[in-house]
Amino acid sequence: MQQYQWLLFDADGTLFDYDKAESAALRQTFGLVGVAFDRDHLAAYRRINQALWQAVEKGEVKPAFVKVRRFELLLQTIGIAYPPADFSAQYLECLAERSELIADAAEVMQVLQKKYRMAILTNGLQAVQRGRLSRSVIRHHVAEIIISEEIGFSKPAKEFFDTARARLGHPSRQELLMIGDGWTSDIIGAIEYGLDACWYNPGHNPRPAACELTREIASLRELVEWLG
């Protein structure tokens, strides 16, 4: 077995249950601004947000742009007159307080930290990712967190992974394993950079393309069976 020194985890959808946190934070924000929340609002937000983060992955926009733009588009779509920047600030505060984890994440990291150092590599926003990690039970297992908004590059860009390696002390590529649910940002980004990659695919989605994938898992507990 490859002797990894570092396990590099994506954050949202891999360690943190982003769908649950997003839904709760959006509902809370609508309540704070005095607007009735409708499930159609969540669906519209997710369509808008996903498209913008895909643009981030392509290098077309920066994460900071997404902060307010998604709410400009959402509020226009649902016909609500409210300052998008104010709505965004409220939402980010609410989201930063949500630290729900994917099933088994805490237990798996507890086991793996005995043999590996662990880092989080995320395209998320600084206030959200640092806030939720500080509130999470996994915070003591995470040696480093690399956030696209802070470093100016986003996965899958080579520069993102260059910066991550530098922050980790320049380990060799062979010592690193990327684990994530994002096919383009996590898996293709890691493989093109020369890293081994483990695709977390709980939905058993078909692989978008043939590639030299190191491992595919449907449950985080499979990491313990493989690496523990």
N, C-alpha and C positions, 0 to 999 in steps of 0.2 A: 504493500500500500504506500502511496505517496505520503511522505512525511511533511505534512503541512505544519506551519508555525502559527499562521494567522487564518482565522475564519472571518470573511468579510460579508456581513449581512446587509441586505437592503432593509429599509425600515418599514414603509407602508405596504401592507399586504404580505409581508414576510414575517416580521416580528410583531408589528402593531396592527390591530384590527381596524384598519382605516375606514372601512365602510361603516362600521358601528359608530366610530368616533365622529365621522363626518356628518352622519345623519343626526346624531344627538346635538352636535355643536350648531348645525344649521337651524334646527328646531329651536334651540335656546336663543340664538341670535334673533330670529324672527320675533320671538316673544319679547326680547329686550327692546326692540325698536317699535313694538306695538302693532305688528302685522300678523294676522292669522296665518298659520303655517298649513300648507297643503302638500300632500305627497307629490303632486305634480311639480311643485317647486323643487323638490329634491331631484327628480328625474331631469328637469331642465338644467339644474346646476351641474349635475354630473356630466351631461352631454357637453356643456360649455367648458367645464374644468378639464375634462379628458382631452378635448381638442387643443386646449392651450398648453397642457403639459406635453402633449405629443410634439407641439411646436418647440418646446424647450429641448426635448430630446434631439430634434433635428438642428438645433443651434439657431433657430429663427428668432427666438425671443429669450430674454433672461427670466429667471424665476421671479425677480422683483416685479416684473411687468404683470405677471399673472395675478398678483395680490389683489389689485384693484380692478383690472380689466374684466375678470370673470364676474364680478358683481355689477359692473357697468352693464354687461350684456344680460345678466340674469334679471336685474331690476327693469331693464327695458323690455325684456321678454314677457314678464308677468305684469307689467304696467304699474310698478310701484315707484312713487316719487320719493326718493331718499338718497342722501349723498353716498355714492358708492365707497368712497374712502372711509367714511365713518362706519358703514356696514362692514367693510373689510376688517377694520380694527377690532370691532366687537367680535366678529367671527373668529379671528386669529386668537384672541384671548380665550374664547370658549374652547377652541380646538386644542390649544396648548395644555388645557386642564384635563384632556381626555387621554388616558394612558392604557386603554384596554389592549390586551395582548391577544395574538393568535393562540389558539388552543395548543397547550404544551410548551409554549415558547420559554416560559420561566424555568420549567423543570429541565428542559433540554439544555439551556444555557448553563444551568447549575452544574450539570454533569460535564459538559464540554469544557468549561473553564478550568477544569483540573488538568487538562492536557494542552489546551490551545489558548492563545491570546485572541481576543475578539474585538472587531471594530464594526461600526455602522457606516455605510456609504449610501448617502441619500440625496436625491434631487429635491428634497423638500425645502421648506422655509426655516430660517434660523430660529425665530421665536417659537415656532411650533415644535420643531424637533428637539431643541434643547429643553424646552419647557416640559414636554411630555416625558422625555428620558429622565429628567430630574425627579419626576414623580413616580417613576416606574420601579418595580421590584428588580428589574434586570440592570439597573444603572451601575451596580457594583461589578458587573461582569463585563462591562464595555470599557475597553482601554482607550478608545479613540472614536470620535464621530466626525466624519468629513461631510460637509453640507455644501451643496452646489452654490447656494446663495452667498455663502461666506467666501468661497474660493474663486468664484467667477467662471467656473466651468461646470458643465452638467454631464452626467452619464448619458450616452456612451462615449463621449469625447476622450481621446487619448490623454489630453491635458488633465482631465479629472483624475484618471488613474495614476498619472505621473505624480500629481500633487498628493494623492492618497499614499502612494509608496513612500514619498519623501516624509510625510507626517508619521509613517510607521517605522522610520529608520532605515529606509532603502533595503528591505528584504528582497531576496531573489523572487522572480515570478513563480518559480517552482514551489515556494513556501507559502503561496497564497491560494485560497479557495474562495471564489465568489459564490454566494448563495442568495438567490432572489427569485421573485415571481415575474419580474418584468423581462419579457423576451428580448426586446431591443436594448433597453438601458442596461440591464444586468447581465444577461447571458451573452448576447452578441457583443456587447461592449467589452466584457471580460475576455471572451475568446479571441477577439481581434487584437486585444492587448497582450495576449499570450498567457492568460491565466486559465487554470482549470475552473469550470463553472458547473454548479449544481442548480438545476431548475426546480423551484418549488412550484408544483402544479397540482394543487388540491382538487381542481375542477376536472382533471384528466383531459385538458384541452389538447387537440392534435398539435404536434410541433409545426410551427409556421414554416420551417425550412430545415433541410438536412444540414447538420453541422457536427463537429467533433465535441459533442456534449459529454462531460465527464460523468454526470449522474442526473437522474430525474427522480424526484420524490413527491409523494402526495401528502405526506404528513411529516412534521418536523421531528417526530420521534424516530423516523428512519435515519436521521443524522446520528443518533446515538448508536443504533445498530451498526451503522457503517463506520463511524469515526470514534465512537466512545470506547 
